[in-house]
Amino acid sequence: MAKILTVDDSRSIRQMVAFTLRDAGHEVTEAEDGQQALDLAKGQSFDLVLSDINMPRLDGIGLIKELRALPAFKFTPILTLTTESGQDMKAQGKAAGATGWIVKPFDPEKLLATIKKVLN
């Protein structure tokens, strides 16, 4: 299965996402904000990044831009998992390099189906 980096400043969301992904057989690394995620990404590779948008230190849009600047993450799928559903924010995400956009609260089956789709 895939090695996934999940990024969210909400511990409960990270736990729910990690549980869902691990239950499906994925290896999960958790980060509590974009800066921690970027630091982790500079030291190891991931098959997919799943990130919130609104976070302290480095938000999701900034994280996506920073990851896309790293050669190892140029083509890595990056999905957002956020409460943001406005077209402006989605456009910013797409421009930054987001592969897809999932709005919270998430349906575990839909999350897994989306991940499967972008990994294939």
Secondary structure, DSSP 4 states (H G I P E B T S, - for coil): --EEEEE-S-HHHHHHHHHHHHHTT-EEEEESSHHHHHHHHHHS--SEEEE-SS-SSS-HHHHHHHHHTSGGGSSS-EEEEES---HHHHHHHHHHT-SEEEESSPPHHHHHHHHHHHH-
